[in-house]
Amino acid sequence: PSNKVCFYYHIGQCNAHTICHTTEDYWQGLVEDVKNFLNGHDDKIVNQLKAKMKDMSDQMAFERAAEYRDLIEAVSTLRTKQRVIRQDMQDRDIFGYYVDKGWMCVQVFFVRQGKLIQRDVNMFPYYNDAEEDFLTYMGQFYLDSRHLKPKEIFIPGDIDQESVEALVGDEVKVFKPKRGEKKQLVNLATKNARVSLTQKFDLLEKDIAKTQGAIENLGKLMGIPTPVRIESFDNSNIMGTSPVSAMVVFENGKPNKKEYRKYKIKTVEGPDDYASMREVIRRRYSRVKRDGLTPPDLIIMDGGQGQVNVAKDVLRNELNLSIPVAGLQKNDKHQTNELLFGDPLRVIDLPRQSEEFFLLHRIQDEVHRFAITFHRQVRSKNSFSSKLDGVEGLGPKRKQKLLKNFKSMTAIQQASVEDIQALGIPKKVAQALLDKLSQDSH
């Protein structure tokens, strides 16, 4: 029957919550205890356990009191392992990063009430200066609703502090520890990032045989020679702004970053993916033909039938080149779904757990990331950095002040000379800046 308690209730390992406790206050208390424990605020829990232990001892229920004692010791042991800064109880996030072989790993320690309660590690390809990509990561980190801003942030010594302050806002204090335990924590986060990235590369090295088998099987399934060199393309634009395209190259199943290429769309107005791709394929393979470059064994378009047909038309009818072209379609959840190939196009049957499918997934993810990163660079230059360039007397430090205080180009354009002067920028420079922005807007 559902109203009977279980065996563990009789031996004291279960409270039979659903049978013996039906009040909302009881359940709310449990929820608060769990939240306090997970957030590192366990002093209240320990105090409650101590009170219960004393109560049992007063009642001469010594075995029950011993159980509470053991629980207190267990919580205390966990607290000791978690504690990383003993001299204060501050909430802070500690960042460290490491770069190698075109990848960046960022490690974050979440310290609450002086205890390390959680760690976060993220690895991704980087394409620019390491500091620039780290700042991009920082700017996106607290936009995630899972990451609440703490009181303090520790960052590595090679990261520009003012840039981070502009990204996280005035409510968070940013520090670059130079010595002592706090500096050791940043070093530890950096070391953990290095270890995580090294382990990733070790695993990739062990998968070389699988990767070689994947490209051989892919060629057999498509009925073409083994695609040793694969070139893949993707477009990126948001509402038609700053349209760009990007190409990544995989050789023997591994990315060859030296061969990556970026393309700003020159001949297309507005968000026309087909026309943009036609331009890029023409530019890329005209140069391959003209300069005698190594052609790929396979071209993969990030898209379906339309993109494939555009590429085929340019290659065959304009450039007289015979290079196999395939398309990678995504499903409605924007996940790699189907490989299209052949005349006419057909779906190549690839099991989802196959190494061939994983290889294509990596290629599609890589070209998409590369295109998005390039697009962000172009948009950023168009919307902020380049518009501030060319003003005499406006150097990097003053640009940072403008970014930190005004947050956007619109706010700067709407500011007065006096508003800009208040940041310590000379009146002549402030006026020259506003004049330039006014000219650019017309």
C-alpha positions in Angstrom: 0.0 0.0 0.0 1.2 3.5 -0.7 0.8 4.6 2.9 3.4 2.2 4.2 6.9 3.4 5.1 9.9 1.8 3.5 12.6 -0.4 5.0 15.1 2.5 5.2 12.6 4.4 7.4 12.8 1.7 10.0 16.6 1.7 10.1 16.8 5.5 10.3 18.0 6.3 6.8 14.8 7.8 5.4 12.3 10.3 6.8 9.4 9.0 4.8 8.8 12.5 3.6 5.7 11.9 1.5 3.9 10.0 4.3 5.1 11.5 7.5 5.4 15.1 6.4 2.7 16.8 4.4 2.9 20.5 5.5 4.2 23.1 3.1 6.5 24.5 5.7 8.4 21.2 6.0 9.0 21.0 2.3 10.0 24.7 2.1 12.5 24.0 4.8 14.1 21.2 2.9 14.3 23.3 -0.2 16.0 26.1 1.7 18.5 23.7 3.3 19.5 22.3 -0.1 19.9 25.8 -1.6 22.0 26.9 1.3 24.2 23.8 1.1 24.8 24.1 -2.7 25.5 27.8 -2.4 28.1 27.3 0.3 25.9 28.8 3.1 26.1 25.8 5.3 26.6 27.5 8.7 22.8 27.4 9.3 22.7 23.6 8.6 25.7 22.9 10.9 24.0 24.9 13.7 20.8 23.0 13.3 22.7 19.7 13.4 24.5 20.8 16.6 21.2 21.7 18.2 19.7 18.3 17.4 22.9 16.5 18.6 22.7 18.3 21.9 18.9 17.6 22.2 19.5 13.8 21.6 22.4 13.9 24.1 20.2 15.6 26.7 17.6 12.8 26.2 20.4 10.3 26.6 19.8 9.0 23.1 23.5 8.7 22.5 23.4 6.6 19.3 21.2 9.2 17.6 23.5 12.0 18.9 26.5 10.2 17.4 24.7 10.1 14.0 24.3 13.9 14.1 28.0 14.2 15.2 29.0 12.2 12.1 26.9 14.3 9.9 28.5 17.5 11.3 32.0 16.0 10.7 31.0 15.1 7.1 29.8 18.6 6.4 32.9 20.0 8.0 35.2 17.8 6.0 33.5 18.9 2.8 33.7 22.5 3.9 37.5 22.1 4.5 38.0 20.7 1.1 36.0 23.5 -0.5 37.6 26.4 1.4 40.1 28.2 -0.7 40.3 31.6 0.9 40.2 31.5 4.7 40.7 35.1 5.6 37.4 36.4 4.2 33.9 35.2 3.2 33.7 37.1 -0.1 31.8 35.9 -3.1 34.1 36.0 -6.2 34.7 34.3 -9.6 38.3 33.5 -10.5 39.3 33.2 -14.2 42.3 31.6 -15.8 43.0 30.6 -19.4 45.5 28.8 -21.6 46.0 28.7 -25.4 47.6 26.1 -27.6 47.4 24.8 -31.1 44.7 27.4 -32.0 42.4 26.5 -29.1 41.6 28.4 -25.9 40.5 26.9 -22.6 38.9 29.1 -19.9 38.6 27.8 -16.3 36.4 29.6 -13.8 36.3 28.9 -10.0 33.1 30.0 -8.3 33.9 30.9 -4.7 31.0 31.6 -2.4 31.3 32.4 1.3 35.0 31.7 1.0 34.4 28.2 -0.4 35.0 26.8 -3.8 31.5 25.4 -4.7 31.8 24.9 -8.4 34.1 25.0 -11.4 33.4 25.7 -15.1 35.6 24.8 -18.0 35.1 25.8 -21.6 37.3 25.0 -24.7 36.9 26.6 -28.1 39.0 27.6 -31.2 40.4 31.1 -31.1 41.3 33.2 -34.1 42.5 36.5 -32.9 44.8 37.8 -30.2 44.4 35.6 -27.1 43.5 38.6 -24.9 40.9 39.7 -27.4 39.2 36.3 -27.5 39.3 36.1 -23.7 37.6 39.4 -23.4 34.9 38.3 -25.9 34.4 35.2 -23.7 34.1 37.4 -20.6 31.6 39.6 -22.4 29.3 36.7 -23.1 29.9 34.8 -19.8 27.5 36.9 -17.6 24.9 37.2 -20.3 24.2 33.5 -19.5 21.4 33.4 -16.8 23.2 30.6 -15.0 26.1 32.9 -14.2 25.3 35.5 -11.5 27.7 38.3 -11.1 29.7 38.1 -7.8 31.1 40.9 -5.8 34.6 40.4 -7.1 36.3 38.9 -10.2 40.0 37.9 -10.3 41.6 37.9 -13.8 45.1 37.0 -15.1 47.8 39.6 -15.1 48.0 39.9 -18.9 44.3 40.9 -19.3 43.4 44.6 -19.6 41.5 45.4 -16.3 39.7 48.4 -17.7 38.2 46.4 -20.6 36.9 43.8 -18.1 35.4 46.5 -15.9 33.6 47.9 -18.9 32.2 44.5 -19.8 31.0 43.5 -16.3 29.7 46.8 -15.0 30.3 49.0 -12.0 28.6 46.6 -9.5 31.5 44.2 -9.8 35.1 44.9 -8.6 37.8 43.5 -10.9 41.2 42.6 -9.5 44.5 41.3 -10.9 46.2 39.7 -7.9 49.9 40.1 -7.8 51.0 38.0 -4.9 49.8 35.7 -2.1 47.0 33.2 -1.9 44.8 35.2 -4.3 47.5 35.2 -7.0 47.9 31.4 -6.4 44.2 30.9 -7.1 44.5 32.6 -10.5 47.6 30.5 -11.2 45.6 27.4 -10.2 42.8 28.3 -12.6 45.3 28.8 -15.4 47.0 25.5 -14.6 43.7 23.7 -14.7 43.0 25.2 -18.1 46.3 24.0 -19.4 45.8 20.5 -18.1 42.3 20.3 -19.6 43.5 21.5 -23.0 46.5 19.0 -22.9 44.1 16.2 -22.1 41.9 17.2 -25.1 44.9 17.0 -27.4 46.0 13.7 -26.0 42.6 12.2 -26.8 42.7 13.7 -30.3 46.1 12.1 -30.9 44.8 8.7 -29.9 41.9 9.1 -32.4 44.2 9.6 -35.5 43.5 6.0 -36.7 39.8 6.5 -36.3 39.9 9.8 -38.2 41.9 8.3 -41.1 39.3 5.5 -41.3 36.5 8.0 -41.2 37.7 9.9 -44.3 38.4 6.6 -46.2 34.8 5.4 -45.4 33.4 8.8 -46.3 35.0 8.5 -49.8 33.6 5.0 -50.3 30.1 6.0 -49.3 30.2 9.0 -51.7 31.9 7.0 -54.5 34.9 9.4 -54.7 38.6 9.0 -53.9 39.5 9.5 -50.2 38.9 13.2 -49.5 42.3 13.9 -47.9 41.7 17.7 -48.3 38.3 19.1 -47.5 37.3 22.8 -47.9 34.1 24.0 -46.2 32.3 27.3 -46.5 29.7 29.2 -44.4 28.1 32.6 -44.6 27.4 34.9 -41.7 25.2 38.0 -41.5 22.6 39.4 -39.1 19.8 41.3 -40.8 22.1 41.7 -43.8 24.7 43.7 -41.9 28.4 43.3 -42.7 27.9 40.1 -44.7 31.0 37.8 -44.7 31.9 34.3 -45.6 34.6 31.9 -44.3 36.4 28.8 -45.4 38.1 26.2 -43.2 40.4 23.4 -44.4 40.6 19.9 -43.0 43.5 17.7 -44.1 43.6 14.0 -43.1 40.6 14.7 -40.9 42.3 17.5 -38.9 41.9 21.3 -39.2 44.7 23.2 -41.0 44.3 26.7 -39.6 47.0 28.2 -41.8 44.8 27.5 -44.8 41.7 29.1 -43.4 40.4 32.1 -45.4 38.0 35.0 -44.6 35.9 36.9 -47.2 34.2 40.2 -47.0 31.3 40.2 -49.5 31.9 42.9 -52.1 29.3 42.5 -54.8 26.1 41.7 -52.9 23.7 44.1 -51.2 21.6 42.7 -48.4 21.2 39.2 -47.0 21.4 37.1 -50.1 23.2 33.9 -49.1 23.1 32.4 -52.6 24.6 35.4 -54.3 27.2 35.8 -51.5 28.3 32.2 -51.8 28.5 32.5 -55.6 30.9 35.4 -55.2 33.1 33.5 -52.6 33.3 30.3 -54.7 34.2 32.3 -57.7 36.9 34.2 -55.9 38.4 31.2 -54.1 38.6 28.8 -57.1 39.5 31.4 -59.6 42.6 31.9 -57.5 43.2 28.2 -57.1 43.1 27.8 -60.9 45.1 31.0 -61.6 47.9 30.4 -59.0 48.1 26.7 -59.4 47.1 26.0 -55.7 46.2 22.6 -54.4 42.5 22.0 -55.1 40.4 20.1 -52.5 39.2 16.6 -52.9 35.8 17.6 -51.6 34.0 20.9 -51.0 31.3 21.0 -48.3 28.7 23.7 -48.2 27.0 24.6 -45.0 23.5 24.3 -46.4 21.3 22.3 -48.6 20.4 21.9 -52.3 20.5 25.7 -53.1 24.1 26.2 -51.8 25.4 23.1 -53.5 23.8 24.0 -56.9 25.3 27.5 -56.7 28.8 26.1 -56.1 28.4 23.5 -58.8 27.3 26.1 -61.3 30.3 28.3 -60.7 32.8 25.5 -60.7 31.6 23.7 -63.8 30.1 26.5 -66.0 32.3 29.4 -65.1 35.7 27.9 -64.1 35.5 24.5 -65.9 36.7 22.7 -62.7 35.6 19.2 -61.6 35.6 19.1 -57.8 33.0 17.1 -55.8 30.6 19.3 -53.9 28.4 18.1 -51.0 26.0 19.9 -48.7 25.4 19.6 -44.9 21.9 20.3 -44.0 20.8 21.1 -40.4 17.5 20.2 -38.8 15.0 22.6 -37.2 17.1 22.5 -34.0 20.1 23.8 -36.0 22.0 20.5 -35.6 23.9 18.6 -38.3 21.4 16.3 -39.9 22.0 15.1 -43.5 24.8 14.9 -46.0 23.7 15.7 -49.6 25.7 14.5 -52.6 25.4 13.3 -56.2 23.7 14.1 -59.5 20.9 14.4 -58.7 21.5 15.2 -55.0 20.6 12.4 -52.6 21.0 11.8 -48.9 24.1 9.8 -48.0 23.2 7.3 -45.2 25.6 8.0 -42.3 24.8 6.4 -38.9 24.7 9.1 -36.2 27.3 7.3 -34.1 29.7 6.8 -36.9 33.2 8.4 -37.1 32.2 9.8 -40.5 29.3 11.7 -39.0 31.4 13.0 -36.1 34.0 14.2 -38.6 31.4 16.1 -40.7 29.9 17.5 -37.5 33.3 18.9 -36.4 33.8 20.4 -39.8 30.4 22.1 -39.8 30.9 23.4 -36.2 34.4 24.7 -37.1 33.4 26.6 -40.2 30.4 28.1 -38.4 32.5 29.3 -35.5 35.1 30.7 -37.8 32.5 32.6 -39.8 30.7 33.9 -36.7 34.0 35.1 -35.1 35.0 36.9 -38.3 31.5 38.5 -38.6 31.8 39.8 -35.0 35.1 41.3 -35.8 33.8 43.1 -38.8 30.7 44.3 -37.0 32.7 45.4 -34.0 35.1 47.4 -36.2 32.2 49.0 -38.1 30.2 49.8 -35.0 32.8 51.0 -32.6 36.6 50.8 -33.0 36.9 52.0 -36.6 34.5 54.9 -35.9 36.8 56.1 -33.1 39.9 55.7 -35.2 41.4 58.7 -36.9 40.6 61.3 -34.2 43.9 63.0 -33.2 44.5 62.7 -29.4 42.1 59.7 -29.0 44.2 56.8 -28.0 43.4 53.3 -26.6 43.0 54.5 -23.0 40.6 57.3 -23.9 38.6 54.9 -26.1 38.3 52.5 -23.1 36.9 55.4 -21.1 34.4 56.2 -23.7 33.3 52.5 -23.9 33.1 52.1 -20.1 31.0 55.3 -19.6 28.8 55.5 -22.7 28.4 51.7 -23.6 27.4 52.4 -27.2 28.1 54.6 -30.2 24.6 56.0 -30.1 25.2 57.3 -26.5 28.5 58.9 -27.6 26.9 60.6 -30.6 24.1 62.0 -28.3 26.7 63.3 -25.8 27.8 66.9 -25.5 31.3 68.2 -25.6 31.1 68.8 -21.9 30.0 65.2 -21.2 33.1 63.9 -23.0 35.3 66.4 -21.3 34.1 65.1 -17.9 36.1 61.9 -18.7 39.3 63.8 -18.8 39.4 64.2 -22.6 40.4 67.6 -23.9 37.8 69.9 -25.3 39.5 70.0 -28.7 39.6 66.2 -28.9 36.0 65.9 -27.8 34.8 68.3 -30.4 36.8 66.6 -33.2 35.3 63.2 -32.2 31.7 64.6 -32.3 32.4 66.2 -35.7 33.7 63.0 -37.1 30.7 61.0 -35.8 28.4 63.6 -37.2 30.0 63.4 -40.7 29.9 59.5 -40.6 26.2 59.5 -39.9 25.4 61.6 -43.0 
